[in-house]
Amino acid sequence: MPRRCPECGGELIYERNTKTFICTSCGRVFTREELDTAMDMLTEKRSRERRRYWVR
């Protein structure tokens, strides 16, 4: 399963020479650490939004 860009949802490809992930849609470049952090932040944001929806 391909990873998805946390910025735009585009497919990420791994560039072996630079050890980075590059979004095929928006062109954003992530290191492994940056990608992990961005995905954690996105997961937390979605979790907060779900809680807010159900608490209404």
C-alpha atoms as an extended CHARMM CRD file, in Angstrom:
* protein
*
        56  EXT
         1         1  MET       CA              0.0000000000        0.0000000000        0.0000000000  PROA      1               0.0000000000
         2         2  PRO       CA              1.5710000000        3.3080000000       -1.0440000000  PROA      2               0.0000000000
         3         3  ARG       CA              2.0110000000        6.0770000000        1.4920000000  PROA      3               0.0000000000
         4         4  ARG       CA             -0.0230000000        9.2250000000        0.9720000000  PROA      4               0.0000000000
         5         5  CYS       CA              1.1270000000       12.8140000000        1.2960000000  PROA      5               0.0000000000
         6         6  PRO       CA             -0.1910000000       14.4260000000        4.4930000000  PROA      6               0.0000000000
         7         7  GLU       CA             -0.4170000000       17.7680000000        2.6670000000  PROA      7               0.0000000000
         8         8  CYS       CA             -2.4480000000       16.8470000000       -0.4240000000  PROA      8               0.0000000000
         9         9  GLY       CA             -3.1380000000       13.0970000000       -0.3200000000  PROA      9               0.0000000000
        10        10  GLY       CA             -0.9850000000       12.3930000000       -3.3680000000  PROA      10              0.0000000000
        11        11  GLU       CA              1.1370000000        9.2660000000       -3.6930000000  PROA      11              0.0000000000
        12        12  LEU       CA              4.6020000000        9.3680000000       -2.1450000000  PROA      12              0.0000000000
        13        13  ILE       CA              7.5760000000        7.7280000000       -3.7950000000  PROA      13              0.0000000000
        14        14  TYR       CA             10.8270000000        6.9260000000       -2.0160000000  PROA      14              0.0000000000
        15        15  GLU       CA             13.9610000000        8.4240000000       -3.5280000000  PROA      15              0.0000000000
        16        16  ARG       CA             16.7230000000        6.0130000000       -2.5830000000  PROA      16              0.0000000000
        17        17  ASN       CA             19.6360000000        8.3410000000       -3.4310000000  PROA      17              0.0000000000
        18        18  THR       CA             18.4870000000       11.1380000000       -1.1170000000  PROA      18              0.0000000000
        19        19  LYS       CA             16.5810000000        8.9040000000        1.3310000000  PROA      19              0.0000000000
        20        20  THR       CA             13.4970000000       11.1020000000        1.0560000000  PROA      20              0.0000000000
        21        21  PHE       CA              9.8520000000       10.7030000000        0.1270000000  PROA      21              0.0000000000
        22        22  ILE       CA              8.5610000000       12.8880000000       -2.7030000000  PROA      22              0.0000000000
        23        23  CYS       CA              4.8920000000       13.5840000000       -3.4010000000  PROA      23              0.0000000000
        24        24  THR       CA              4.0080000000       12.9260000000       -7.0330000000  PROA      24              0.0000000000
        25        25  SER       CA              1.1940000000       15.4660000000       -6.8140000000  PROA      25              0.0000000000
        26        26  CYS       CA              2.4220000000       18.5560000000       -4.9370000000  PROA      26              0.0000000000
        27        27  GLY       CA              6.1740000000       17.8880000000       -5.0610000000  PROA      27              0.0000000000
        28        28  ARG       CA              6.6610000000       18.1880000000       -1.2780000000  PROA      28              0.0000000000
        29        29  VAL       CA              9.7820000000       16.3820000000       -0.0400000000  PROA      29              0.0000000000
        30        30  PHE       CA              9.8500000000       14.6030000000        3.3400000000  PROA      30              0.0000000000
        31        31  THR       CA             12.5520000000       12.8510000000        5.3040000000  PROA      31              0.0000000000
        32        32  ARG       CA             11.3790000000        9.7550000000        7.1860000000  PROA      32              0.0000000000
        33        33  GLU       CA             11.2480000000       11.7540000000       10.4390000000  PROA      33              0.0000000000
        34        34  GLU       CA              9.3250000000       14.6600000000        8.8690000000  PROA      34              0.0000000000
        35        35  LEU       CA              6.8480000000       12.2600000000        7.3140000000  PROA      35              0.0000000000
        36        36  ASP       CA              6.2930000000       10.4110000000       10.5960000000  PROA      36              0.0000000000
        37        37  THR       CA              5.7350000000       13.7120000000       12.4360000000  PROA      37              0.0000000000
        38        38  ALA       CA              3.3590000000       15.0360000000        9.7650000000  PROA      38              0.0000000000
        39        39  MET       CA              1.3560000000       11.7960000000        9.7780000000  PROA      39              0.0000000000
        40        40  ASP       CA              1.1200000000       11.8460000000       13.5940000000  PROA      40              0.0000000000
        41        41  MET       CA             -0.1350000000       15.4370000000       13.4870000000  PROA      41              0.0000000000
        42        42  LEU       CA             -2.6860000000       14.5630000000       10.7950000000  PROA      42              0.0000000000
        43        43  THR       CA             -3.9350000000       11.5800000000       12.7950000000  PROA      43              0.0000000000
        44        44  GLU       CA             -4.3250000000       13.7500000000       15.9110000000  PROA      44              0.0000000000
        45        45  LYS       CA             -6.1740000000       16.4410000000       13.9260000000  PROA      45              0.0000000000
        46        46  ARG       CA             -8.6070000000       13.8790000000       12.5010000000  PROA      46              0.0000000000
        47        47  SER       CA             -9.1370000000       12.4030000000       15.9620000000  PROA      47              0.0000000000
        48        48  ARG       CA             -9.9820000000       15.8390000000       17.4080000000  PROA      48              0.0000000000
        49        49  GLU       CA            -12.4020000000       16.4900000000       14.5300000000  PROA      49              0.0000000000
        50        50  ARG       CA            -14.1770000000       13.1670000000       15.1260000000  PROA      50              0.0000000000
        51        51  ARG       CA            -14.5090000000       13.8650000000       18.8480000000  PROA      51              0.0000000000
        52        52  ARG       CA            -15.8660000000       17.3400000000       18.1260000000  PROA      52              0.0000000000
        53        53  TYR       CA            -18.4170000000       15.8540000000       15.7070000000  PROA      53              0.0000000000
        54        54  TRP       CA            -19.6880000000       13.2740000000       18.2090000000  PROA      54              0.0000000000
        55        55  VAL       CA            -19.7290000000       15.6290000000       21.2110000000  PROA      55              0.0000000000
        56        56  ARG       CA            -22.1760000000       18.0620000000       19.6040000000  PROA      56              0.0000000000
